[in-house]
Amino acid sequence: MAQAVIFDADLVRRYSVAGPRYTSYPTAVQFHEGFDADLYRRHITISNDELIPAPLSLYVHLPFCHSLCYYCGCTKKVTNNDSHGVRYLHLLAKEIVQQAALFDSDREVTQLHFGGGTPTFFDDIQLEQLMSWLRGGFALDKSPEREFSIEIDPRTVDPARLQTLADFGFNRISLGVQDTDPEVQHAVNRMQHPQATLQLVGHARRQGFNSVSIDLIYGLPRQSLASFEKTLELVTQARPDRLAVYNYAHMPHMFRAQRMINDADLPSAETRLALMELTINKLADSGYRYIGMDHFALPDDELSRAQQAGHLQRNFQGYSTRSECDLIGLGVSAIGKIGDCYAQNLKEIPRWSAAVESAELPIWRGLSLSAEDLLRRSIIESIMCHGKVDFVAFENRFELDFSDYFAPELSRLKQLNNDGLIDLDEAGLQATSAGRVLLRHVAMVFDQYLPQTATDPKRFSQVI
């Protein structure tokens, strides 16, 4: 999927509806509380018993922040009481012991990600202790090929602290920037100096980080084309390896923090459309490849290489590498993927804490995937990650006649073909240059659960 992207505003307008982001399939909407810790253990046993068990990926959720960003929809706890964080870490240590005991000790952790919240809410001593607990429970990869990443708030990190994080074993970082314009920063309650932030990119490279990613958001209050173009220019001058440019989903009915935003300050639908077009064109001109959805990467970045090699995946952090790994979620609300299941931890800190204190796995809900789910997940991931579906490959893999099995879906795909989103023939489908920004809509055709949830704007964000 290396072809250029063409932004067709009329096509995007026509297909801009609410729909899943497909960080999983089935999506979290289908998770249910009938999936419990016993089912989770069974899936781990099956995974351990594989002839060649999959390597492991760890996601550690650290939900604390010192200040509230109004746009945020993450599971978080805003506090200046550091004792809350201390208690959380001690409970996390208990959960690490509980989870590690379930997996064969020779299963190496090749991928690790600290997300939040703000992981750098915790000081260096606390993060070093957390890494020590993880090393005590799991076989952490020590090779240069490992992918150990941490999300950082640039306001909490200086060059000396970057070196400390590198010493802990992290070799990738993600910087939260969102926007460099002071007006926009004030409107979302996240003030930070752009130059000091962007200088961290160079410092990180010199201190051995293999990949530096920057997060931006378009559609924020008081954002304009001129202001966001300046943000893009500043950021691309710093030359991060990856950029995640998210479409702000204003859903105050779901996220209380967003009620602090003045609706009148939000850009119009037409301005948001123009902001996305600006982003795609500007980053392409600066040498970034459009990976899909909201992710961009330099051609030699591992994300680009994974897509070219066919190893790209979607998970709950967006686009990611290491699709072969089993993913273990640690901490409140964290989601794991073990074999043919998804499992999510309890979402409220008091309930998660009580479960861990009682030496129980803090599983809240999840899903055991059916054969049908696995088939459709493979198709949807192929669309979202590679912009194509090879019908013959799926026929051979799943022993079915694609045109017969998916006759209703192929009928609906004809309209997308006629509108120029895809090229469709008997051998398969391929997203066009214009259709690459609408991969979610192509994937929705194969989502058997979507008619049950419809395209509810209160449940899903807009495709654009």
C-alpha positions as CSV (number, residue, x, y, z in Angstrom):
1,M,0.0,0.0,0.0
2,A,2.7,2.4,-1.1
3,Q,0.7,4.5,-3.5
4,A,0.2,8.2,-2.9
5,V,-2.9,9.5,-1.2
6,I,-5.4,11.6,-3.1
7,F,-7.7,13.6,-0.8
8,D,-11.1,13.8,-2.6
9,A,-13.2,16.2,-0.4
10,D,-16.5,15.3,-2.1
11,L,-15.9,11.6,-1.6
12,V,-15.0,12.1,2.1
13,R,-18.1,14.2,2.7
14,R,-20.3,11.5,1.2
15,Y,-18.8,8.8,3.3
16,S,-18.1,10.7,6.5
17,V,-20.3,8.7,9.0
18,A,-19.8,7.4,12.5
19,G,-18.0,4.1,12.6
20,P,-15.5,1.9,14.5
21,R,-11.8,2.6,14.4
22,Y,-11.1,-1.2,14.3
23,T,-8.3,-1.2,16.9
24,S,-9.8,-4.6,17.4
25,Y,-12.3,-6.8,15.7
26,P,-14.8,-7.6,17.1
27,T,-14.7,-4.1,18.7
28,A,-14.9,-3.4,22.4
29,V,-18.6,-2.8,22.0
30,Q,-19.0,-6.6,21.8
31,F,-16.9,-7.3,24.9
32,H,-19.1,-8.8,27.7
33,E,-18.8,-9.5,31.4
34,G,-19.5,-13.2,30.8
35,F,-15.9,-13.4,29.8
36,D,-14.1,-13.8,33.2
37,A,-10.7,-14.7,34.7
38,D,-11.3,-18.5,34.3
39,L,-11.9,-18.1,30.5
40,Y,-8.8,-15.8,30.3
41,R,-6.7,-18.5,32.0
42,R,-8.0,-21.2,29.6
43,H,-6.9,-19.1,26.6
44,I,-3.4,-18.6,28.2
45,T,-3.1,-22.4,28.6
46,I,-3.9,-22.9,25.0
47,S,-1.4,-20.3,24.0
48,N,1.3,-21.8,26.2
49,D,0.7,-25.2,24.7
50,E,1.3,-24.1,21.1
51,L,4.3,-25.9,19.5
52,I,6.0,-22.6,19.2
53,P,4.3,-20.2,21.6
54,A,4.1,-16.6,20.5
55,P,6.4,-14.0,22.0
56,L,4.8,-11.5,24.4
57,S,3.9,-7.8,24.3
58,L,3.2,-5.9,27.5
59,Y,1.0,-2.9,27.7
60,V,1.2,-1.1,31.1
61,H,-1.5,1.5,31.8
62,L,-0.4,4.4,34.1
63,P,-3.4,6.6,34.4
64,F,-2.2,9.5,36.5
65,C,-1.8,13.1,35.3
66,H,-1.0,16.3,37.3
67,S,-3.4,18.4,35.1
68,L,-6.5,17.9,33.0
69,C,-6.3,18.2,29.2
70,Y,-9.9,19.1,28.1
71,Y,-9.8,17.1,24.9
72,C,-8.8,13.8,26.6
73,G,-10.9,10.7,26.4
74,C,-8.4,8.3,28.1
75,T,-8.9,6.4,31.3
76,K,-7.1,8.7,33.7
77,K,-6.9,10.1,37.3
78,V,-5.9,13.8,37.6
79,T,-4.3,14.4,41.0
80,N,-1.5,16.3,42.7
81,N,-1.5,13.7,45.5
82,D,1.5,11.5,44.7
83,S,0.4,8.9,47.3
84,H,-2.3,7.8,44.9
85,G,0.4,6.9,42.4
86,V,2.5,5.1,45.0
87,R,-0.4,2.9,46.0
88,Y,-1.2,2.2,42.4
89,L,2.3,1.0,41.7
90,H,2.3,-1.4,44.6
91,L,-0.9,-2.9,43.4
92,L,0.5,-3.0,39.8
93,A,3.4,-5.1,41.2
94,K,0.9,-7.6,42.6
95,E,-0.9,-7.8,39.2
96,I,2.5,-8.3,37.5
97,V,3.1,-11.3,39.7
98,Q,-0.4,-12.7,39.1
99,Q,-0.1,-12.4,35.3
100,A,3.5,-13.6,35.0
101,A,2.7,-16.8,36.8
102,L,0.2,-17.7,34.1
103,F,2.8,-17.6,31.2
104,D,5.6,-20.0,30.5
105,S,8.8,-18.4,31.7
106,D,10.6,-18.9,28.3
107,R,8.2,-16.7,26.5
108,E,10.2,-13.5,25.7
109,V,8.7,-10.0,25.9
110,T,9.8,-8.4,22.6
111,Q,7.5,-5.4,22.9
112,L,6.7,-3.2,25.9
113,H,4.6,0.0,26.0
114,F,3.9,2.4,28.9
115,G,0.7,4.4,28.2
116,G,-1.5,6.7,30.1
117,G,-2.5,9.0,31.5
118,T,1.1,10.3,31.8
119,P,3.6,7.6,32.5
120,T,6.2,10.3,33.4
121,F,3.9,11.4,36.2
122,F,6.0,8.9,38.1
123,D,9.6,9.9,39.0
124,D,12.7,8.0,37.9
125,I,13.0,5.9,41.0
126,Q,9.4,4.7,40.7
127,L,9.8,3.9,37.0
128,E,13.0,2.0,37.7
129,Q,11.2,0.0,40.3
130,L,8.4,-0.8,37.9
131,M,10.9,-2.0,35.3
132,S,12.5,-4.1,38.0
133,W,9.2,-5.8,38.8
134,L,8.6,-6.5,35.1
135,R,12.1,-8.0,34.7
136,G,11.4,-10.1,37.8
137,G,8.2,-11.5,36.3
138,F,8.9,-11.7,32.6
139,A,11.9,-12.5,30.3
140,L,12.4,-9.0,28.8
141,D,14.2,-8.9,25.5
142,K,17.6,-7.2,25.8
143,S,18.5,-7.2,22.1
144,P,18.6,-4.1,20.0
145,E,15.6,-5.5,18.1
146,R,13.3,-5.0,21.1
147,E,10.6,-2.4,20.9
148,F,10.2,-0.8,24.3
149,S,8.3,2.5,24.2
150,I,6.9,5.1,26.6
151,E,4.5,8.0,26.2
152,I,5.9,11.1,27.7
153,D,4.5,14.6,28.5
154,P,7.3,16.8,27.3
155,R,6.7,19.2,30.2
156,T,7.9,16.4,32.6
157,V,11.1,15.4,30.7
158,D,14.4,17.1,30.0
159,P,17.5,15.7,28.2
160,A,18.9,14.2,31.4
161,R,15.7,12.4,32.1
162,L,15.6,11.1,28.5
163,Q,19.0,9.4,29.2
164,T,17.6,7.8,32.3
165,L,14.7,6.4,30.4
166,A,17.1,5.0,27.8
167,D,19.1,3.4,30.6
168,F,16.0,1.7,31.8
169,G,15.7,0.0,28.4
170,F,13.3,2.2,26.5
171,N,14.3,2.7,22.9
172,R,11.2,4.4,21.6
173,I,9.3,7.4,22.9
174,S,6.0,9.2,22.0
175,L,5.7,12.9,22.7
176,G,2.3,14.5,23.3
177,V,2.3,17.8,21.5
178,Q,-1.3,18.1,20.1
179,D,-0.8,21.7,18.8
180,T,1.9,24.4,19.2
181,D,-0.4,27.4,18.9
182,P,-0.9,29.2,22.3
183,E,-4.5,30.0,21.6
184,V,-5.3,26.4,21.0
185,Q,-3.2,25.2,24.0
186,H,-5.1,27.6,26.3
187,A,-8.5,26.4,25.0
188,V,-7.6,22.8,25.9
189,N,-5.7,23.6,29.1
190,R,-2.3,22.2,27.9
191,M,0.3,24.9,27.7
192,Q,3.8,23.9,26.6
193,H,6.6,25.7,24.9
194,P,6.9,24.3,21.3
195,Q,10.7,24.8,20.8
196,A,11.6,23.1,24.1
197,T,9.3,20.2,23.2
198,L,10.6,19.7,19.7
199,Q,14.2,19.9,20.8
200,L,13.6,16.7,22.7
201,V,13.4,14.9,19.3
202,G,17.1,15.6,18.6
203,H,18.1,14.8,22.2
204,A,16.3,11.5,22.0
205,R,18.1,10.5,18.8
206,R,21.5,11.3,20.3
207,Q,20.7,9.2,23.4
208,G,19.9,6.1,21.4
209,F,16.2,6.1,20.9
210,N,15.4,4.3,17.6
211,S,12.1,5.9,17.0
212,V,10.5,9.1,18.1
213,S,6.8,9.7,17.6
214,I,4.8,12.9,18.0
215,D,1.0,13.1,18.6
216,L,-1.0,15.9,17.1
217,I,-4.8,16.5,17.0
218,Y,-6.8,18.4,14.4
219,G,-10.3,19.8,15.0
220,L,-9.4,21.3,18.4
221,P,-11.0,24.6,19.6
222,R,-9.7,27.8,18.1
223,Q,-7.7,25.8,15.5
224,S,-7.4,27.3,12.0
225,L,-5.8,26.2,8.8
226,A,-3.1,28.9,9.2
227,S,-2.3,28.0,12.8
228,F,-2.2,24.2,12.2
229,E,-0.1,24.7,9.1
230,K,2.5,26.4,11.3
231,T,2.3,23.5,13.8
232,L,2.9,21.0,11.0
233,E,5.9,23.1,9.8
234,L,7.5,23.3,13.2
235,V,7.0,19.6,13.9
236,T,8.3,18.4,10.5
237,Q,11.4,20.5,10.9
238,A,12.1,18.4,14.1
239,R,11.9,15.3,11.9
240,P,10.2,12.8,14.2
241,D,10.2,9.2,12.8
242,R,6.4,8.9,13.2
243,L,3.4,11.2,13.5
244,A,0.0,10.3,14.8
245,V,-2.5,13.1,13.8
246,Y,-5.8,12.3,15.4
247,N,-9.2,13.7,14.5
248,Y,-10.6,15.2,17.7
249,A,-13.8,13.4,18.6
250,H,-15.9,15.8,20.6
251,M,-18.1,13.5,22.7
252,P,-18.8,15.3,25.9
253,H,-21.7,12.9,26.7
254,M,-19.0,10.2,27.2
255,F,-16.0,12.2,28.4
256,R,-16.6,14.8,31.2
257,A,-13.3,16.6,30.5
258,Q,-14.6,17.7,27.1
259,R,-17.5,19.6,28.8
260,M,-14.9,22.3,29.6
261,I,-14.6,23.0,25.9
262,N,-16.7,25.8,24.4
263,D,-18.6,24.2,21.5
264,A,-18.6,27.6,19.7
265,D,-14.7,27.5,19.5
266,L,-14.7,24.2,17.6
267,P,-13.8,24.3,13.9
268,S,-16.7,23.8,11.4
269,A,-17.1,20.5,9.5
270,E,-15.6,22.1,6.4
271,T,-12.6,23.4,8.3
272,R,-12.0,20.0,9.8
273,L,-12.1,18.5,6.3
274,A,-9.6,21.1,5.1
275,L,-7.4,20.5,8.2
276,M,-7.2,16.8,7.3
277,E,-6.4,17.5,3.7
278,L,-3.7,20.0,4.8
279,T,-2.2,17.4,7.1
280,I,-2.0,14.6,4.5
281,N,-0.6,16.9,1.8
282,K,1.9,18.6,4.1
283,L,3.3,15.4,5.5
284,A,3.5,13.8,2.1
285,D,5.5,16.8,0.8
286,S,7.8,16.4,3.9
287,G,8.6,12.8,3.0
288,Y,6.2,10.9,5.3
289,R,4.4,7.8,4.2
290,Y,0.7,7.6,5.0
291,I,0.3,4.4,6.9
292,G,-3.4,4.7,7.3
293,M,-6.1,6.4,9.4
294,D,-4.1,8.9,11.4
295,H,-0.6,7.5,11.3
296,F,2.4,8.7,9.2
297,A,6.0,7.5,9.2
298,L,9.3,8.0,7.5
299,P,10.1,5.3,4.9
300,D,12.8,3.7,7.0
301,D,10.8,3.7,10.2
302,E,9.8,0.2,11.6
303,L,6.1,1.1,11.1
304,S,6.7,1.6,7.3
305,R,8.8,-1.5,7.1
306,A,6.2,-3.6,8.9
307,Q,3.6,-2.5,6.4
308,Q,5.8,-3.3,3.5
309,A,6.6,-6.7,5.0
310,G,2.9,-7.5,5.8
311,H,3.5,-7.5,9.6
312,L,1.5,-4.3,10.4
313,Q,-1.4,-4.7,12.9
314,R,-4.1,-2.6,14.6
315,N,-4.3,-2.7,18.3
316,F,-5.6,-0.5,21.1
317,Q,-2.7,1.9,20.6
318,G,-3.4,2.3,16.9
319,Y,-1.1,1.0,14.2
320,S,1.7,-1.2,15.6
321,T,4.3,-3.8,14.7
322,R,4.8,-7.3,16.1
323,S,1.5,-8.8,15.0
324,E,2.8,-12.2,16.1
325,C,2.8,-11.3,19.8
326,D,0.3,-12.2,22.5
327,L,-0.6,-8.9,24.2
328,I,-0.9,-8.7,28.0
329,G,-2.7,-5.7,29.5
330,L,-1.6,-4.6,32.9
331,G,-3.2,-1.9,35.0
332,V,-6.7,-0.4,35.2
333,S,-8.7,-0.6,32.0
334,A,-5.8,-2.2,30.0
335,I,-6.8,-4.6,27.2
336,G,-4.9,-7.7,26.2
337,K,-5.2,-10.1,23.3
338,I,-4.1,-13.7,24.0
339,G,-4.6,-16.2,21.2
340,D,-8.2,-16.0,20.1
341,C,-9.5,-13.8,22.9
342,Y,-9.6,-10.2,24.1
343,A,-9.6,-9.4,27.9
344,Q,-10.1,-6.0,29.5
345,N,-9.3,-5.1,33.1
346,L,-11.7,-3.3,35.4
347,K,-12.1,0.3,34.3
348,E,-12.5,2.0,37.7
349,I,-9.4,2.3,40.0
350,P,-11.2,1.3,43.2
351,R,-12.7,-1.9,41.7
352,W,-9.4,-2.8,40.0
353,S,-7.6,-2.2,43.3
354,A,-10.0,-4.3,45.3
355,A,-9.6,-7.2,42.9
356,V,-5.8,-7.1,42.9
357,E,-5.7,-6.8,46.7
358,S,-7.8,-9.9,46.9
359,A,-5.3,-11.8,44.7
360,E,-7.9,-12.0,41.9
361,L,-7.2,-11.3,38.2
362,P,-8.9,-7.9,37.7
363,I,-10.7,-9.0,34.5
364,W,-13.8,-7.0,33.8
365,R,-15.0,-8.3,30.4
366,G,-13.7,-9.7,27.1
367,L,-14.5,-12.0,24.3
368,S,-13.6,-15.5,23.0
369,L,-13.5,-15.2,19.2
370,S,-15.6,-17.5,17.1
371,A,-14.3,-19.0,13.8
372,E,-16.5,-16.3,12.0
373,D,-14.9,-13.6,14.1
374,L,-11.4,-14.8,13.2
375,L,-12.2,-14.9,9.5
376,R,-13.7,-11.4,9.5
377,R,-10.9,-10.0,11.8
378,S,-8.3,-11.2,9.3
379,I,-10.2,-9.5,6.4
380,I,-10.7,-6.2,8.3
381,E,-7.1,-6.1,9.5
382,S,-5.9,-6.7,5.9
383,I,-8.1,-3.7,4.8
384,M,-7.0,-1.4,7.6
385,C,-3.3,-2.3,7.5
386,H,-2.7,-3.0,3.8
387,G,-5.7,-1.5,2.0
388,K,-6.5,-4.8,0.2
389,V,-8.0,-8.2,0.3
390,D,-6.7,-11.1,-1.7
391,F,-9.7,-13.3,-2.2
392,V,-7.7,-16.4,-3.2
393,A,-5.5,-16.2,-0.2
394,F,-8.5,-16.1,2.1
395,E,-10.1,-19.0,0.2
396,N,-7.0,-21.1,0.8
397,R,-6.5,-20.1,4.4
398,F,-10.1,-20.6,5.5
399,E,-11.3,-23.2,3.0
400,L,-14.2,-21.3,1.5
401,D,-15.5,-19.9,-1.7
402,F,-15.1,-16.1,-1.2
403,S,-17.7,-15.0,-3.8
404,D,-20.3,-17.4,-2.4
405,Y,-19.6,-16.9,1.3
406,F,-19.4,-13.1,1.1
407,A,-22.0,-12.5,-1.6
408,P,-23.9,-9.8,0.4
409,E,-20.7,-8.0,1.2
410,L,-19.5,-8.1,-2.4
411,S,-22.8,-6.7,-3.5
412,R,-22.3,-3.7,-1.2
413,L,-18.6,-3.3,-2.3
414,K,-19.8,-2.7,-5.8
415,Q,-21.1,0.8,-4.8
416,L,-17.7,1.6,-3.2
417,N,-16.1,0.4,-6.4
418,N,-18.4,2.6,-8.5
419,D,-17.6,5.6,-6.2
420,G,-13.9,5.1,-6.6
421,L,-12.9,4.0,-3.0
422,I,-11.7,0.6,-4.2
423,D,-10.8,-1.4,-7.3
424,L,-12.8,-4.6,-7.2
425,D,-12.5,-7.6,-9.4
426,E,-12.7,-11.4,-9.1
427,A,-9.3,-11.7,-7.5
428,G,-9.8,-9.2,-4.7
429,L,-10.1,-5.5,-3.7
430,Q,-7.5,-2.8,-3.5
431,A,-8.1,0.7,-2.0
432,T,-7.6,3.4,-4.5
433,S,-5.4,6.5,-3.8
434,A,-8.7,8.3,-2.9
435,G,-10.0,5.4,-0.9
436,R,-7.1,5.1,1.5
437,V,-8.4,7.8,3.8
438,L,-11.7,5.9,4.0
439,L,-10.4,2.4,4.9
440,R,-12.8,2.3,7.9
441,H,-15.7,2.5,5.6
442,V,-14.4,-0.4,3.4
443,A,-13.8,-2.5,6.6
444,M,-17.3,-1.7,7.9
445,V,-18.8,-3.8,5.0
446,F,-17.3,-7.0,6.6
447,D,-18.4,-6.1,10.2
448,Q,-21.2,-8.5,11.0
449,Y,-22.0,-6.7,14.3
450,L,-22.4,-3.3,12.8
451,P,-26.1,-3.6,11.9
452,Q,-26.7,-4.3,15.7
453,T,-25.0,-1.1,16.8
454,A,-25.7,0.8,13.6
455,T,-23.6,3.9,13.0
456,D,-24.5,5.6,16.3
457,P,-22.7,8.9,16.6
458,K,-22.9,8.5,20.4
459,R,-21.1,5.2,20.3
460,F,-18.5,5.8,17.5
461,S,-16.5,8.7,16.3
462,Q,-16.9,10.2,12.8
463,V,-14.9,8.4,10.1
464,I,-13.4,11.8,9.3
